[in-house]
C-alpha cells in the first residue's frame, strides 16, 4: 500500500519547534506562516530541496493542530503507476468524499492529516482530482459550523519548484492556487548558524537509539561542517552524526574521506571533503 500511516517511533520523534526552525530569519518567517496555518484546515504546500525536513514540518502542522489526535497519513505521489496511486488515495468511490467509506488514504486520514509527498510528480489526471478535492475541502471550511466537517487536512510537499514549473502549465497553476499557505524551507547551507544545535540534538538522539554514549563533537568537526555546502541537507547531516555515534569521530571521518577520495566528483571538489576530513583527524589527535 502506498499510503503509510506514520506512527511515532524513536527514529521519527518530533523535535522541539525551536530546533526545527532554529534562529535563521528565513526559517522564522516559515514558522510564523505555519503558526497561522494551525488555526484552520486550508491546504498547505511545503517546498524545499531534498533533505530539508518537509515531512518534519508536515508532522509539526499535525502535532500542533486540532487534528493532533487523528492519524498522520503519508502518500508518496511518485511511488506507483497513476491508476494504482489514485485508487490508494481516493478508494473506488466516484465522489470526492464518498471514498471516506472505503479503504483509501482519504478515509484513513479522517480527522487527521493527509501528507502528499512529491506532489509535483502527480500526473494530469491526479492533479485534476486533487484540485476538485482541495476546492471541496476549502468550501466545507468556509461554510463553518453546522456543516459537514472536512475529513482530513491536506499538506503537500515538493522538491520541484512548482511556481516555476507552473508558468507553462495551466493545470499546475490552478493546483497552486488551491493552497491556503505556501512555505519554502531553507537549505542547510543557508542556516549554518543552526548546525551546533542540530548536531547536539542528533548526537543525543542517535546515542539513545543505538544504546551508545553521547559523543563529544570536536570543535574542529563543527568548524569543518560549517564550511560544507550540504547537498543532502539535514538528511546528510543525520547520516554523518549517526556514523560518528556508531564508529567514533575518527573512524567515521576516515571512512568518509576514503569514500569521497575514491570518487572525485563535482560535489567532492566543491566541498574539499578529503582535505577537510583529514584535518578532523589531525586536529582531534592533537587535542587528545
N, C-alpha and C positions, 0 to 999 in steps of 0.2 A: 504494500500500500504506500502511495506517495505521501499522503497526509500523515504527519507524525505528531502525536500528542506529546509535547515535551514535558517531561516530569523533572522535578528538581533532583539533582544528584550532586555529589561532591565536585564533579568536574564541570558542572553547569551552574554553580552557585551565582547568585546575582550580587555583583559588587555594590558597595555603597555609592549613591549618586555622586558624592563628592569625588570619588575616584573615577567613575565613569566619565565625568565631564571635565575633571581637572581644573586648571587655573588659566587655560588659554582663552583669551577673549572670544575667539570664534566659537569655541565649544560652550561658552557661557550663553551666547546668543541661541545656540541649539537648545540648551536646557530651558531657556525662557520660553521658546516656542513650544516645546514639548509639554511644559507645565501648563500652558494654556490649553493644549490638546487634551489633557487629562480631564478637563471639565465637560467634555462632550464626547460623542461617539463618531465624529466625522472621520473619514478615511485619511490615513497618514502615509506619506511617501518618504522613505529614508534612502538617500543616495550616498554613495561613497565608494572608495576603492576597496578592493578585496582585502579582508582582514581588518577593517576599521571598526568592527563591532556593531554592525547593523542589527544583527539578531539580539545582541545585548540591549540595544536601545528599544527594540520591539518588546522585549521582556520587561524593560523598565516601564514602558507605557501600560503594559498589562498589570504589573505588580502594584502600581500606584493608582490604578483606576478603579471605578466602581465595579468592574468585572473581575477583580483580582481573585475571587473565589471560583470563577469558572475556568475552563481549560484554556491552555495556550496551544494552538494547533499550527504546525508549520507545514507549508506546502512548497515544494521546490518546482517552480514552473519550467525549469529546463531539464527535468529528470526523465520524462517519459513522452511517448507519442501523444499528440494533442487530444485525440479522442479518449484515450485512457485517462489523461490528465483531467479533461472536462468531467468524465464520469466520477473521478475521485473527488473533485471539488463540489459538483452540483448533484451527484447521485443520478438517478434515472428519471426523476420527475421532469415535467415540462415547464413548470412555473419557476419563478425566481425563489420564492420561499417554500414551494412545495417540497423541495429536496431536503428540507429540515427534518422531514419524517422518514427519510431514507438514510442509508448508511453513506454519508458524504462528509466532506470536510466542513461544509457549512453547518450541517446538522451536529457534527461532533463538537464544533466550536460554539454551540448555543450558549448564550450568556457569557461568553469568554472572548478571546481574541483569535482571529484567523490571520496568520502571518504568511504572506506570499513572498517567497524568496526569488530573486531574479525575475521580477515582473516584466522586465524588458525583453525577456526571451519568449514571452507568450505569443502565440500566432494570432492572426487576424480574427478568426472565429472566437477564440478565447477572449481576446480583448473586447470584442463586441458584447459578449455575455457579461464580462466583468463591468463594463460601462453601465449596462442595464441594472446590474446588481448594486453598484455603488450609487447610482441615481435613486434606486428604490430605497436604499438604506438612508440616504440623505432626506428623502421625502418623509420617511417614517419619523426621523428625528425632529423635523420641522413641524410635524403635526402636534407633537407634545403629548402631555399626559392624556390618558383615556383612550389612546390609540394602540394599535399593535406594536409591541416592542421590537426593536431590531435584535435579531438573534445573536449577532457577533459584531465585534469591532474589527474593521479591515485595516491592517497595517501591511504596507508593501515595501520591499527593499530592491534596490537595483545598483549593480556595479556600473552599468552603462549610463552615460549622461543622457537621460531621456529628453531633456529640454532641447539639446542639440539635435538628437535623432528625430524629434517630433516636428522640427521645422519643415521637413519634407514628407511628413506622414500625418494626414488629417485625422486618421483614427487614433493614432497615438497622442496627438494634440488634444483630442477630446477626452481621452483617458486621463491625461494630465490635469484637465480642468475638474475632474471628479474629486481630486484630493482637497480636503479642507486645510491640510497642513503639509508643507514640504520642508525638509531639512537636508543639509549636506554635511556629512561628517568630515572632519579634517583628517588628513593622513598623519601618521605618527611623526613624519619628518617636520610637520608644521606645528607640532605640540611637544617639542623636545623637553620643555620645562617640566612636563609631567612624567618623564622617564623614571626619576628616582622613586616616586611614589608607586608607579606601576610595577617596577622591578621588585620593590619590597613586598607589595601585595602578592605578586605571583610567586615569589620565593616562599612565602608562608603558605600559600595555597597548595603548591606542589609538594612542599615538605610534608604537609599534613596528609595529602592524598597518597604519597609514596611511602609514608612512615619513615621519613628521613629527618635529620636535624636541619633547621633553617640555615642555609649557607650564608657566610659573610661575603657580601658583594664588594670586592675591592674597588676603591675609588678609580683605579686605572681602568677597570672594566666599564664603570658607568661613564667615565670620560670618553672612552672609545665608542661606547654605544651612542653617545651624543653626537658623534661625527658621522654615523651611518645614515643612509637615506631610507632604510627600512622599506623596501618594495613590498614586503609581505605584511607590513604594518604591525598591529598588535598581535596578530596570529604568529608572525615570525618571532616577535619578542617572547611570546609564550613558549615557543619551541626552544629558544635559547635558554630561558630560565629553567625549564623542565630538564634540559640536558645538564645544566650546571648542578641542579639539585641531585640528579641521579649519579653523575660521573665526577662531580667536583669541577672547580673552575678551570684548572689547568688542562685536565683531560678533555673537557668539553671544548675549550678554545682550540686545543691542538687538533682535535677531530675536525672542527670547523675549518681550521686553516688548511688541513690536508684536502678536505673536500673542495674548497674554493680554489686551492692551488692546482688541483688536478683538472679543473675545468675553468679556464680563464675566459670568461665572457664579459659582456659589457658591464653587467652588474658588479662583477668582481673587480674590474678595473675602477669602476666608479667609487666603490666603497673602500678601495685599498685594503680589502679584508685581510689578506695574508699578512701584510706588514703590521696592521693594527693588532691582529690576533696574537702574533708573536710578541708584540710589545706587552700584551697582557701577561704572558708567561714570564718574560724577563723581569717586569716590574713586580709581579707577585712574588717571585723568588727573592728579590732584593728586600722586600718588605717583611719577610719571614723572620 
